[in-house]
């Protein structure tokens, strides 16, 4: 224990423990009690107790172990007071006999890590709607409150509360197991987990609606969850690929909008202001995982991001390499959006006319009807070709579809430039 710490030091220690240990404590309690609400309630109570007890006794050497023990004791006390808790207590006792002596002060890392893996795979079970998976992951793994999650996704607090209630009810009523999937299901289920984290980051990095283009809290939570997964599953190449991808994208976050909140294109961003340590970490992760020879979509996307972040200037960007990588990505993710991104890269490497031909193909197929970036891409290519009237028409179509205010302002500025050309 650290004796007689200052009040501010204790508050900082509790806040740090919350960020690092919340998901771990909740995961252990869910395993022990089988009750998601009780687990969250007792975990919160343990952090509240820590503020008082740590001021008096000092900050423990292993805060996570202290919090887990305190929360578990609180949960067992609640179960003892409930008639319905008698059977659960018997189950806990049987489990304890099978597991042997259990003391979090001497628990090895694997026990806790297995609990967090169980939790994230349960939160991301394919039986749950995707919006419920994201919300439940943020609540249980990241410790965000219901109002915080509601604000992040621009929905009423009551709506988000109901979403969480329904997700927990679905887990209980459908008998969704609280476990890491068996080996034959692990690859497809891991993909689903990574998809939730990726979706969370994307919503923070380029918000679909609202005033702000970037929501830093969502980006930060996604990266934190990706780090947890990388720590828990270090042998999964796509897990490391996803972390590399998020770090390389996030390194440019602060330069994507200017002081007035207006969008700044990649070619106009101040590269000296990019987060160089994040780029170095992401690039090193990517290099490590690519040597394993098991490529996947997140690794390929990370390689594309690395082409951008490691170019000294916009003119130095290897667009031909990026176009080839998008072609490879299309083998794993045969989506129209990937093909649109490849069209952009072709337009930069072979000329806007070549990119425009690919965009026209996508428009004829109709899979991206209603996607504002399809029209915005056509507009940009036409602008680069010196056809401002046609570009203005395409910008107008993009403006009819865009919902984010920062993107809208950018498109309106481009439209005004074309009209005045």
C-alpha positions in Angstrom: 0.0 0.0 0.0 1.0 3.6 -0.6 0.5 5.2 2.8 -1.6 8.4 3.3 -1.9 9.5 -0.4 -3.2 12.9 -1.1 -6.9 13.2 -2.1 -6.1 14.2 -5.7 -3.7 11.3 -6.0 -6.4 8.8 -4.9 -8.9 10.3 -7.3 -6.3 9.9 -10.1 -5.6 6.4 -9.0 -9.3 5.4 -9.0 -9.8 7.0 -12.4 -6.8 5.2 -13.8 -8.0 1.9 -12.3 -11.5 2.5 -13.8 -10.0 2.9 -17.3 -7.8 -0.1 -16.9 -9.8 -2.5 -14.7 -13.6 -1.9 -15.3 -14.1 -4.4 -18.0 -12.0 -7.0 -16.1 -13.9 -6.6 -12.9 -17.3 -6.7 -14.6 -16.3 -9.8 -16.6 -15.2 -11.7 -13.5 -18.4 -10.8 -11.7 -20.6 -11.9 -14.6 -18.8 -15.3 -14.6 -19.3 -15.7 -10.9 -22.9 -14.5 -10.6 -24.3 -14.8 -14.1 -26.1 -11.5 -13.5 -25.1 -8.7 -15.8 -26.9 -5.9 -13.9 -25.6 -7.1 -10.5 -22.1 -7.3 -11.9 -22.2 -3.7 -13.1 -23.8 -2.5 -9.8 -21.2 -4.2 -7.6 -18.3 -3.1 -9.8 -19.5 0.5 -9.5 -19.9 0.1 -5.7 -16.3 -1.2 -5.5 -14.9 1.9 -7.3 -16.9 4.1 -4.9 -15.5 2.3 -1.9 -12.0 2.7 -3.3 -12.3 6.5 -3.1 -12.7 6.2 0.7 -10.7 3.1 1.6 -7.7 4.1 -0.5 -7.6 7.5 1.2 -7.4 5.8 4.5 -5.3 2.7 3.8 -3.4 3.8 0.7 -3.6 2.7 -2.9 -3.1 -1.1 -3.1 -0.2 -2.5 -5.1 -2.7 -4.4 -7.3 -5.7 -2.2 -7.7 -7.5 -4.6 -10.0 -7.2 -7.4 -7.6 -8.5 -5.2 -4.7 -11.5 -4.1 -6.8 -12.3 -7.6 -8.0 -12.3 -9.0 -4.4 -14.4 -6.0 -3.1 -16.9 -6.2 -5.9 -17.2 -10.0 -5.6 -17.8 -9.9 -1.9 -20.5 -7.3 -2.4 -22.2 -9.4 -5.0 -22.1 -12.5 -2.8 -23.6 -10.4 0.0 -26.5 -9.3 -2.2 -27.1 -12.9 -3.3 -27.2 -14.1 0.3 -29.9 -11.6 1.0 -32.0 -12.8 -1.9 -34.0 -16.0 -1.7 -33.3 -16.5 -5.4 -29.6 -16.3 -4.6 -29.4 -19.5 -2.6 -29.1 -21.7 -5.7 -26.6 -19.2 -7.3 -24.5 -19.4 -4.1 -24.4 -23.2 -4.4 -23.3 -22.9 -8.0 -20.6 -20.5 -7.0 -19.4 -22.8 -4.3 -19.3 -25.8 -6.7 -17.4 -23.6 -9.2 -14.9 -22.6 -6.5 -14.2 -26.2 -5.6 -13.6 -27.1 -9.3 -11.3 -24.0 -9.7 -9.4 -24.5 -6.5 -8.4 -21.7 -4.1 -9.2 -18.3 -5.6 -7.4 -15.2 -4.4 -7.2 -12.3 -6.9 -4.1 -11.0 -5.1 -2.3 -14.1 -6.4 -4.3 -14.7 -9.6 -2.4 -15.1 -12.8 -3.2 -13.0 -15.8 -4.8 -15.8 -17.8 -7.8 -16.1 -15.5 -8.7 -12.5 -15.8 -8.0 -12.4 -19.6 -10.2 -15.4 -20.2 -13.0 -13.5 -18.4 -12.6 -10.5 -20.6 -12.6 -12.6 -23.7 -15.8 -14.3 -22.6 -17.3 -10.9 -22.1 -16.4 -9.4 -25.4 -17.4 -12.5 -27.4 -20.8 -12.5 -25.6 -21.3 -8.8 -26.2 -20.6 -9.3 -29.9 -22.7 -12.5 -30.3 -24.2 -12.6 -33.8 -27.7 -13.1 -32.3 -27.7 -9.5 -31.1 -28.3 -6.6 -33.5 -25.2 -4.7 -34.4 -26.2 -1.5 -32.6 -26.8 -3.6 -29.4 -23.4 -5.2 -29.7 -21.7 -1.8 -29.9 -23.7 -0.4 -27.0 -23.2 -3.4 -24.8 -19.4 -3.5 -25.5 -19.1 0.2 -24.6 -21.1 -0.3 -21.4 -19.5 -3.5 -20.1 -15.9 -3.4 -21.5 -15.3 0.3 -21.6 -17.4 1.4 -18.7 -19.2 4.2 -20.5 -22.5 5.3 -18.9 -25.8 5.0 -20.7 -26.0 8.9 -21.2 -22.4 8.9 -22.6 -23.2 6.1 -25.1 -26.5 7.9 -26.0 -24.6 11.1 -26.6 -21.9 9.4 -28.7 -24.5 8.0 -31.1 -26.9 10.9 -31.0 -29.9 9.0 -29.7 -32.1 9.8 -26.7 -30.9 8.4 -23.4 -34.2 6.4 -23.0 -33.6 4.8 -26.4 -30.1 3.7 -25.5 -31.3 2.4 -22.1 -33.9 0.3 -23.8 -31.3 -1.0 -26.3 -29.1 -2.2 -23.4 -32.0 -3.7 -21.5 -33.1 -5.6 -24.6 -29.6 -6.8 -25.3 -29.2 -8.3 -21.8 -32.6 -9.8 -22.0 -31.8 -11.4 -25.3 -28.6 -12.9 -23.8 -30.6 -14.3 -20.9 -33.7 -15.5 -22.7 -31.8 -17.0 -25.7 -29.3 -18.7 -23.4 -26.3 -17.1 -25.2 -23.3 -18.8 -23.5 -20.9 -16.7 -21.6 -17.7 -18.2 -23.1 -15.1 -17.9 -25.8 -16.4 -19.8 -28.8 -15.2 -23.3 -29.5 -12.2 -23.5 -32.0 -14.3 -24.3 -35.1 -16.4 -21.1 -34.5 -13.6 -18.8 -33.4 -12.5 -17.4 -36.8 -15.9 -16.2 -37.8 -16.8 -14.9 -34.3 -13.5 -13.1 -34.0 -14.3 -11.3 -37.3 -17.6 -10.2 -35.7 -15.8 -8.8 -32.6 -13.3 -6.9 -34.7 -16.1 -5.6 -36.8 -17.7 -4.0 -33.8 -14.5 -2.3 -32.7 -13.9 -1.1 -36.3 -17.5 0.2 -36.6 -17.0 2.0 -33.3 -13.8 3.7 -34.5 -15.3 4.6 -37.9 -18.2 6.3 -36.2 -15.8 8.4 -34.1 -13.4 9.1 -37.0 -16.0 10.2 -39.5 -19.4 10.6 -37.8 -22.3 9.8 -40.0 -24.3 12.7 -38.7 -24.2 15.7 -36.3 -22.0 18.8 -36.2 -18.6 17.3 -35.4 -16.7 15.2 -38.0 -14.6 13.5 -35.4 -15.8 12.2 -32.0 -12.5 11.7 -30.1 -14.1 9.7 -27.3 -15.3 6.9 -29.6 -11.9 6.8 -31.4 -10.1 6.5 -28.0 -12.4 3.7 -26.8 -12.1 1.7 -30.0 -8.3 1.9 -29.8 -8.4 0.9 -26.1 -10.6 -2.1 -26.9 -8.3 -3.0 -29.8 -5.3 -3.0 -27.5 -7.2 -5.2 -25.1 -7.9 -7.7 -27.9 -4.3 -7.6 -29.1 -3.1 -8.3 -25.6 -5.6 -11.2 -25.2 -5.2 -12.7 -28.7 -1.6 -11.9 -29.7 -1.5 -14.8 -32.2 -4.4 -13.5 -34.3 -2.9 -11.5 -37.2 -6.1 -9.6 -37.9 -6.3 -8.4 -34.3 -2.9 -6.8 -34.6 -3.8 -5.6 -38.1 -6.8 -3.8 -36.8 -4.8 -2.1 -34.0 -2.2 -1.0 -36.5 -5.0 0.3 -38.8 -6.6 2.3 -36.0 -3.4 3.8 -34.8 -2.3 4.9 -38.3 -5.7 6.5 -39.0 -5.9 8.1 -35.5 -2.5 9.7 -36.0 -4.0 12.1 -38.5 -7.1 12.8 -36.4 -6.2 16.3 -35.2 -5.4 17.6 -38.7 -8.6 16.4 -40.3 -10.4 19.6 -39.3 -9.1 23.1 -38.8 -9.5 25.5 -35.9 -12.9 26.5 -37.3 -14.0 22.9 -37.4 -13.9 22.7 -41.2 -12.8 19.5 -43.0 -9.2 19.4 -44.3 -8.5 17.0 -47.1 -5.6 14.5 -46.8 -3.5 16.3 -49.4 -3.8 19.6 -47.5 -3.2 18.3 -44.0 -0.2 19.5 -42.0 1.9 16.3 -41.9 4.2 17.8 -39.3 1.3 17.8 -36.9 0.6 14.1 -37.3 1.1 11.9 -34.3 4.5 10.4 -35.1 4.7 7.9 -32.2 1.3 6.5 -33.2 2.5 6.1 -36.8 5.7 4.4 -35.7 3.8 2.0 -33.4 1.2 1.2 -36.1 3.9 0.7 -38.8 5.9 -1.6 -36.5 2.8 -3.6 -35.7 2.0 -3.9 -39.4 5.5 -5.0 -40.3 5.4 -7.6 -37.5 2.1 -9.1 -38.5 2.8 -9.1 -42.3 5.8 -11.3 -41.7 3.5 -14.0 -40.5 2.2 -14.5 -44.1 -1.5 -14.6 -43.2 -3.0 -11.5 -44.8 -6.5 -10.3 -44.1 -8.6 -7.2 -44.7 -7.5 -5.2 -41.7 -3.8 -5.8 -42.5 -4.4 -4.7 -46.0 -6.2 -1.6 -44.9 -3.4 -0.9 -42.5 -0.9 -1.2 -45.3 -3.0 1.4 -47.3 -3.0 3.7 -44.3 0.8 3.3 -44.0 1.2 4.4 -47.6 -0.4 7.7 -46.6 1.2 8.3 -43.2 4.7 7.4 -44.3 4.8 9.6 -47.3 6.8 12.8 -46.6 4.4 14.9 -48.8 1.2 14.3 -50.6 3.0 14.2 -53.9 5.2 11.4 -52.6 2.2 9.1 -52.0 2.4 5.9 -53.9 -1.1 5.8 -55.4 -0.3 2.9 -57.7 0.6 0.8 -54.7 -2.6 1.9 -52.9 -4.7 1.0 -56.0 -3.1 -2.5 -56.0 -3.8 -2.9 -52.3 -7.4 -2.0 -52.8 -7.5 -4.6 -55.6 -6.2 -7.1 -53.1 -8.7 -5.9 -50.4 -11.6 -6.5 -52.9 -10.7 -10.2 -52.8 -11.5 -10.3 -49.1 -14.2 -7.6 -49.0 -15.9 -7.6 -52.5 -17.9 -4.4 -51.7 -18.8 -1.5 -53.9 -17.2 0.9 -51.3 -13.9 -0.8 -51.7 -14.2 -0.5 -55.4 -15.0 3.2 -55.0 -11.8 3.7 -53.0 -9.9 1.8 -55.7 -11.4 4.2 -58.3 -10.1 7.1 -56.3 -6.6 5.6 -56.2 -6.7 4.8 -59.9 -7.8 8.4 -60.5 -4.7 9.6 -58.6 -2.2 7.2 -60.2 -3.5 6.9 -63.8 -5.4 10.2 -64.1 -8.9 11.3 -63.3 -10.4 10.0 -66.5 -9.5 6.4 -65.6 -11.0 6.9 -62.1 -14.1 8.4 -63.6 -14.7 5.4 -65.8 -14.7 3.2 -62.7 -17.1 5.5 -60.9 -19.5 5.4 -63.8 -19.5 1.6 -63.7 -20.5 1.8 -60.0 -23.2 4.3 -60.7 -24.7 2.0 -63.4 -24.7 -0.9 -61.0 -26.6 1.1 -58.4 -25.2 -0.6 -55.2 -24.1 2.8 -53.9 -27.3 4.7 -54.7 -27.8 7.1 -51.8 -24.2 7.1 -50.8 -23.0 10.7 -50.8 -19.3 9.9 -51.3 -20.1 8.3 -54.7 -21.4 11.6 -56.0 -18.6 13.5 -54.2 -16.0 11.3 -55.8 -17.4 11.9 -59.3 -17.5 15.6 -58.5 -13.9 15.7 -57.4 -12.7 13.8 -60.5 -14.6 16.1 -62.8 -13.2 19.1 -61.0 -9.7 17.8 -61.5 -10.5 17.3 -65.2 -11.4 20.9 -65.6 -15.2 20.3 -66.1 -16.6 22.6 -63.3 -20.2 22.6 -64.5 -20.5 18.9 -64.4 -18.6 18.8 -61.1 -21.1 21.3 -59.6 -24.0 19.1 -60.6 -22.4 16.1 -58.9 -21.6 18.2 -55.8 -25.3 19.2 -55.7 -26.3 15.5 -55.6 -23.8 14.8 -52.8 -25.2 17.6 -50.8 -28.7 16.1 -51.0 -27.4 13.0 -49.3 -24.8 14.1 -46.8 -25.8 14.3 -43.1 -22.6 15.4 -41.3 -22.4 19.2 -41.0 -18.6 19.4 -41.5 -18.7 17.4 -44.7 -21.7 19.5 -45.8 -19.7 22.7 -45.3 -16.8 21.2 -47.3 -19.0 20.2 -50.2 -20.7 23.5 -50.3 -17.4 25.3 -50.5 -16.3 23.0 -53.4 -19.6 23.6 -55.1 -19.2 27.4 -54.8 -15.7 27.1 -56.3 -17.0 25.2 -59.3 -19.8 27.6 -59.9 -17.4 30.5 -59.9 -14.9 28.8 -62.2 
